[in-house]
């Protein structure tokens, strides 16, 4: 793993463009040209990166092990809406993404639907409910499937091969994400 900068973030994360409002790094799959939306996965970019075995956060090539982040149901089914990423990028994402990092942070689904021309990317039968536990699963391989959405469109779903290891995260008494031991 590359050396980290003084902030504790890997260089892949510190090199990303930043949101001017909150200073957060902008993952590759949340960029739409010169704009970005943290609540929406750029499906075309996610598929392109996944097919080329490049990280969904930083776009750099991935080595043997790749990481996926999702709730326990996603981890059990090994199906994810976000593409694979470097393990170090996944570790950073789980602490930086406000939706994951803080128990009280919620996705702005209604606001997104009303004000965002980008369609939600949730496969039919999936829920956008926030899980109580999150998993980072490591695997050597994955496949990409196109599955129907509720409105009849299709969305990319990343199906991980069996995990070689997994880490589980939940919320501490202050509502902050913490690894479960």
N, C-alpha and C positions, 0 to 999 in steps of 0.2 A: 504494500500500500504506500502511496506517495506520502511524503512528509506533510504535516498539517501546518497551517499558518498560526499565529499567536491566538486567533479567535477559537482555535480548536477545530475549525472546518477544513476539510480536505481542499487542496488547490482547485480541484474540479468544480467545487461549489463556489469558492471565492472568485473564480474567473467568470461566473455567470453574470448576465446583465441583472440589474436590481430594479425593483419596483420603486418609483420615485416617492410614493406615498409612505411606504412602511419600511423600505430598505431591504426587503426580503429578496433572496435570489430567485430568479424566474426560471423554473425548469423548462427544458426544451419542449415538452409536450403541452405546455400551457401557453405557448407563443403562437400568435396568428399574425404573420407578417411583422409589422412594427408595433403591434399591440399585443396584449396578453390578457388572459382571464384565468385566475387561479381555480375557478370552479368548473372549468370545462377542459376536457382532454381534446387536443387537436388529433382527431382520429387518423387522418392521413399521415401526419408526422409520426404518430405512435406506431403505425404499421410499417412505415419506411424504416424507422429506427430499429424496430423489432426484427424485421426481415434481414437487416444488415448487422444484427447483433451489436447494436450500439445502445448506450445507456439512454434511457428516457429522460434523465435529468440533465446530464452534461454533454451528451452525444458522442463521447469518446468510445472507442471499441472496448468490448467487455472480454475478460479472460474466461477461464473455465467455469467459475461459479458466478451466477447472476442472482439478484435478489428481487423478491416481490413483496409488496406491502398490501395488507388488507385485513379486514376483520376476521374473526374466527371462522365464520361461515365460508368466506372466500378462501381461507387457508385450507379448510377441510375439503372443499371442492377443487382447490388449486386453480381457481378461475379468477382473473383480475381484469379490471378495466384499464389500469395503468400498466404501461409496458415495463419490462425488466430494467433493472438498473444495477450499477456497481453496488456491492455491499456497503462501501463507505458512503456512497450517495444516498442509499436507503437509510442508513443510520442518521445522516444529517437531515433527510426529509422528515423523518418521524419526529424530530425535535423542532424543526423549523416550520412545518406546515401548521398554520393556526388551527385548522379543522381537526388535525390529529393531536397536536401538542397540548391543547387545553380542552378539558371536558365540557366547558360551557360554550365553546365556539361551535357554531352551527353553519352548515352550508346555506347559502342564500338561494335555495331552489326557486322559491316564488319570485324573488326579485330578479333572478337570472331569467326565468321564463318570461317575465314581463318586459325586461329591458334589454335582453341580450338576443341578437338575431341568431346566435349559435344554438343549435339544438342540444338538449341534454344527451349524454352518451350512455344511458343505462340500458342494458339488455333487458328484454322482456322477462318478467318474473323476478328481477333483482329489486332490491330495496335500497333507497338512499338513506335509510335510518342509520344513525351513527352507532357503531359498535362500542361496547364497553371495553373490549379487549382488542388489541391490534397485534398482528403477527408479521415479522420479517422472516420469510422463508427463503432458504438458499437451495438452488438446484443447478444442475449442469445444463439442462435443456428445457425447451418449451415449444409450443406450437401456437399459431394464430388462427382463430376461427372467426368467421363473420356470423353473428347471431342477430335475430330480429329484435327490433325495439317495439314498444307498445303501439307506436304509430305506423308500423309496417316498414320502417326503414331498417337498415342493418348497421351493426356496430362491431368493431373489433374487440375480441375477448382473447386474452392471453392465458393459455392453459399450461401451467407449469408441470413438468415431470415430477416424480416424487422428490420431496425435499431431502437434502442431505443433512440439514439442520434447520432449526427454527428457534426464534426468540419471541417471547410474548411480552407485551407491554400493556399496562393498565394505568389508571389514574390514581394518584396519591390523594391524601386528604385535602391538599390545596388545589386539586383539580388539574395537576400537571402530569404529563405522561412520564412513566417510570417503568423500567424493566421489572417484570415479575420474576422472582427467584424461587 
